[in-house]
Structure formats: C-alpha cells, structure tokens
Amino acid sequence: MNRKTDEEIIKDKIGYWCKSVKHWWKAYRKYRCSLYKYFLLESVRKVRYWHGELEKKVKMC
C-alpha cells in the first residue's frame, strides 16, 4: 500500500483548484455572472493558500 507524502497531497490539491479556476474562468467569461465570479475568486484564493502551505513544507525540510 503506497501512502502519499504531505507534499504530494498538497500538489494534488493545487492541481484540483487550478482546474477549478480554469472551469470558473470559462464560465464567467461566457455568462458574466457574479456567482461565477465569486467561485472563480474562491478558487484562486484556494490555489494561493495551498501554494503557501507547500512553501512552508519545503522550508521546513
């Protein structure tokens, strides 16, 4: 049984949120809906958060 390291888990989360950003950006550009803009900004916030967490992990090692 292969267990993922913390760094791999964080990288997976970053990948997930980057896909989310791409999806919501396309939806927002197409419809210009404020709800889509909210989800886009939340996704960007999550990507930045997880990049920060990854930086902390790298600096700790």
C-alpha positions in Angstrom: 0.0 0.0 0.0 1.5 3.3 -1.2 0.9 6.2 1.1 1.2 9.7 -0.3 3.5 12.2 1.3 2.2 15.5 2.5 3.8 17.3 -0.4 2.1 15.0 -2.9 -1.3 15.6 -1.3 -0.8 19.3 -1.4 0.3 19.2 -5.0 -2.9 17.2 -5.8 -5.0 19.8 -4.1 -3.3 22.6 -6.1 -4.0 20.7 -9.3 -7.6 20.3 -8.4 -8.1 24.0 -7.6 -6.2 25.0 -10.8 -8.7 23.0 -12.8 -11.5 24.7 -10.9 -10.0 28.1 -11.7 -10.0 27.2 -15.4 -13.6 26.0 -15.3 -15.0 29.0 -13.5 -12.9 31.4 -15.7 -14.5 30.0 -18.8 -18.0 30.1 -17.3 -17.5 33.7 -16.0 -16.2 34.9 -19.4 -19.2 33.3 -21.2 -22.0 34.4 -18.9 -20.6 37.3 -16.8 -22.5 36.1 -13.7 -21.5 37.4 -10.3 -21.9 34.0 -8.8 -19.4 32.6 -11.2 -17.0 35.4 -10.4 -17.4 34.5 -6.7 -16.5 30.9 -7.4 -13.6 32.0 -9.6 -12.2 34.2 -6.8 -12.6 31.5 -4.2 -10.7 29.0 -6.4 -7.9 31.5 -6.9 -7.8 32.0 -3.1 -7.5 28.3 -2.5 -4.7 27.9 -5.0 -2.7 30.7 -3.3 -3.4 29.1 0.1 -2.1 25.7 -0.9 0.9 27.2 -2.7 1.7 28.9 0.7 1.3 25.6 2.5 3.6 23.9 0.0 6.2 26.6 0.5 6.0 26.1 4.3 6.5 22.4 3.9 9.5 22.9 1.6 11.1 25.4 4.0 10.6 23.1 7.0 12.5 20.2 5.3 
